Amino acid sequence: MKQLLLDIGREGPRRFENFVVGANEALVAALHEVALAGSGPLYLWGPTQSGRTHLLEACGALAIEAGRRVTRWPAPTGEDAAIELLLVDDVHQLADADQIALFNAFNHLAAAGHSLVLTGPMAPRDLPLREDLRTRVGQCVVFELQALDDDHRRAILKHLAERRCIRLDDDVLNFLLRHGRRDLPSLLSVFEALDKASLEHQRPITLPLLRQLMQAGLDLSA
C-alpha cells in the first residue's frame, strides 16, 4: 500500500490520497472495495479527530467518481432503492426516529445488494442505540482506526511545512513530541501558532521561537 498523507484542515479535500494510512492498510483497502465494488456494510470506529469522517468522505468521493449513487444520511424518504452507497457519520448521535429509519435502510440496501458505511467513536457493543440497530451494526465488517505512531506524526507536520514552503527543524519536532501532547489536533494547533508567529516576526520556525511562544503562554500540554 502506497504511503498516503493526511488532509489537514484547509489543506485540501478529504480523499484517500491525502490520508496517512499508518497501520490501517486493511481498512483503507476495504473502503476502496466498498466504494468500487459495492461490498459491505462496514463500520469504522475511533476517537474524535482520528480520521473517521475523512475516510467516510473519501469513500464517498471515490464511489461518485466510479459513477455510483452516493447519499449522506439522512437518506431521502422512500428513496433507499435509488441509493447505491449510504454514508452515516457519527451513528451514535442518531435520534430514536432516525435509528428506526436506519434499521429499515439496512434491510432495504441489503436486499438491493447496495452498500452502507457507518462511523462512530466506540465498538458496536458500546453504542447507545436501540438493540436491534446495535445488533445490525455489530454484524457489519468492523474496523477500529489504529492510532498514528511518532514517525507518522512527524511526517504529517513535515509534509504540512513543505506545502507551505516552511522549514521545520528536527529539534522543534523532537521537542514537541517529547514535551507536548502527541495527539494530532494538539500538534497541529501548535504548528499553526508557530506558523503565525513566524510570519508576524519574520523568523524561521526554530526551537528559540517555540520557547518564546511558551514563555508568552503557549501551553504544549493543553
C-alpha positions in Angstrom: 0.0 0.0 0.0 1.4 3.4 -1.0 2.1 5.7 1.9 -0.6 8.4 1.9 -0.8 11.8 3.6 -3.5 13.2 5.8 -5.7 16.1 4.8 -5.1 18.8 7.4 -7.8 21.4 7.8 -7.6 23.8 4.9 -5.0 21.8 3.0 -7.4 20.1 0.7 -10.5 17.9 0.1 -10.8 14.6 2.1 -9.5 11.9 -0.2 -7.7 8.6 0.2 -4.7 10.3 -1.5 -4.2 12.7 1.4 -4.6 10.3 4.4 -1.9 8.8 6.5 -2.6 5.1 6.3 -0.3 4.0 9.2 -1.5 0.6 10.5 -4.9 1.0 8.7 -4.0 -0.7 5.4 -6.7 -3.3 5.7 -9.4 -0.7 6.5 -8.4 1.6 3.6 -8.4 -1.4 1.2 -11.9 -2.5 2.5 -13.2 1.1 1.9 -11.9 1.0 -1.6 -13.8 -2.2 -2.2 -17.0 -0.8 -0.8 -16.7 2.3 -3.0 -15.9 0.5 -6.2 -17.5 -3.0 -5.8 -20.4 -2.4 -3.5 -19.3 -4.7 -0.7 -20.3 -4.0 2.9 -21.9 -3.0 5.2 -18.8 -1.6 7.1 -18.5 0.2 10.4 -15.3 2.0 11.4 -14.7 3.5 14.8 -12.1 5.5 16.6 -11.9 8.6 18.9 -12.6 12.2 17.8 -10.1 13.5 15.3 -8.9 10.0 14.4 -9.9 10.4 10.7 -13.4 8.7 10.7 -15.1 11.5 8.7 -12.1 11.9 6.4 -12.3 8.2 5.4 -16.1 8.3 5.1 -15.9 11.2 2.7 -13.0 9.7 0.8 -15.1 6.5 0.3 -18.0 8.5 -1.0 -15.8 10.6 -3.3 -14.3 7.5 -4.9 -17.7 5.9 -5.4 -19.0 9.1 -7.1 -16.0 9.1 -9.4 -16.9 5.5 -10.2 -20.4 6.6 -11.2 -22.2 5.2 -8.2 -25.2 7.0 -6.5 -24.0 8.1 -3.0 -26.0 9.7 -0.3 -25.1 11.0 3.2 -27.5 10.3 6.0 -30.3 11.2 6.3 -31.4 9.4 3.2 -34.4 11.0 1.3 -37.6 9.3 2.5 -38.6 6.4 0.2 -35.5 6.6 -2.0 -33.5 3.8 -0.5 -33.8 1.8 -3.8 -32.0 4.6 -5.6 -29.0 4.7 -3.3 -26.0 2.5 -4.1 -23.9 3.7 -1.2 -25.3 5.2 2.0 -22.8 7.0 4.4 -23.7 7.5 8.0 -21.3 9.6 10.2 -21.5 9.5 14.0 -24.2 6.9 14.2 -24.2 7.2 18.0 -25.8 10.6 17.7 -28.9 9.5 15.8 -32.3 10.3 17.4 -34.8 7.4 18.0 -36.7 8.1 14.8 -33.6 8.1 12.8 -32.4 4.9 14.4 -35.7 3.2 13.2 -35.3 4.6 9.7 -31.6 3.5 9.6 -32.6 0.0 10.7 -35.1 -0.2 7.8 -32.5 1.2 5.4 -30.1 -1.6 6.4 -32.8 -4.1 5.2 -33.6 -2.3 2.0 -30.0 -1.8 1.0 -29.1 -5.4 1.8 -32.0 -6.7 -0.3 -30.9 -4.5 -3.2 -27.2 -5.5 -2.9 -26.2 -2.0 -2.1 -23.6 -0.7 0.4 -23.5 1.1 3.7 -20.6 2.7 5.7 -21.1 3.9 9.2 -18.8 5.6 11.7 -18.8 6.1 15.4 -16.5 6.6 18.4 -16.8 3.2 20.0 -17.1 -0.5 19.4 -20.6 -1.6 18.3 -21.5 -3.3 21.6 -21.0 0.1 23.4 -23.1 2.3 21.0 -26.0 4.0 22.7 -28.5 2.7 20.1 -31.7 0.6 20.0 -30.8 -3.0 20.5 -31.9 -4.0 17.0 -29.8 -1.3 15.3 -26.8 -2.0 17.6 -27.0 -5.7 16.6 -27.1 -4.7 12.9 -24.0 -2.5 13.3 -22.3 -5.4 15.1 -22.9 -7.6 12.1 -21.0 -5.2 9.8 -17.4 -5.7 8.9 -15.9 -3.7 11.8 -12.6 -1.8 11.8 -11.0 0.1 14.6 -8.9 3.0 13.4 -5.3 2.5 14.6 -3.5 5.5 16.1 -0.6 7.0 14.3 2.9 6.5 15.7 5.5 9.3 16.1 7.1 8.7 12.7 3.7 9.3 11.1 3.1 12.4 13.2 6.5 13.7 12.2 5.8 13.0 8.6 2.5 14.9 8.7 4.0 18.0 10.2 6.9 17.9 7.8 4.6 17.5 4.9 2.4 20.4 6.0 5.5 22.6 6.4 6.8 21.7 3.0 3.4 22.5 1.4 3.7 26.0 3.0 7.3 26.4 2.0 8.4 26.4 5.6 11.5 24.8 7.1 10.6 22.9 10.2 13.7 21.9 12.2 14.0 18.4 13.6 14.8 19.8 17.0 11.4 21.5 17.0 9.6 18.2 16.1 11.6 16.3 18.7 10.7 18.9 21.4 7.0 18.8 20.6 6.8 15.0 20.6 8.9 14.8 23.8 7.2 17.5 25.9 3.8 18.2 24.4 0.6 16.4 23.7 1.1 14.0 20.9 -2.4 13.7 19.6 -2.6 15.2 16.1 -5.1 18.1 16.8 -2.8 19.4 19.5 0.3 19.1 17.3 -1.5 20.9 14.5 -2.6 23.7 16.9 1.0 24.3 18.0 2.2 24.2 14.4 -0.4 26.9 13.4 0.8 29.0 16.3 4.4 28.7 15.2 3.5 29.4 11.6 1.6 32.6 12.6 4.4 33.7 14.9 7.0 33.0 12.2 5.1 35.3 9.7 4.5 38.0 12.3 8.1 38.2 13.4 9.7 37.3 10.1 11.6 34.5 11.8 12.0 30.8 10.9 10.4 28.2 13.0 13.1 27.2 15.4 13.4 26.0 19.0 14.1 29.5 20.3 10.8 30.7 18.6 8.9 27.9 20.2 10.3 28.6 23.6 9.5 32.3 23.2 5.9 31.3 22.5 5.8 29.1 25.5 7.0 32.0 27.7 4.2 34.1 26.2 1.7 31.5 27.3 1.6 28.7 24.7 0.8 25.5 26.6 2.0 22.4 24.9 0.1 20.2 27.4 -3.2 21.9 27.0 
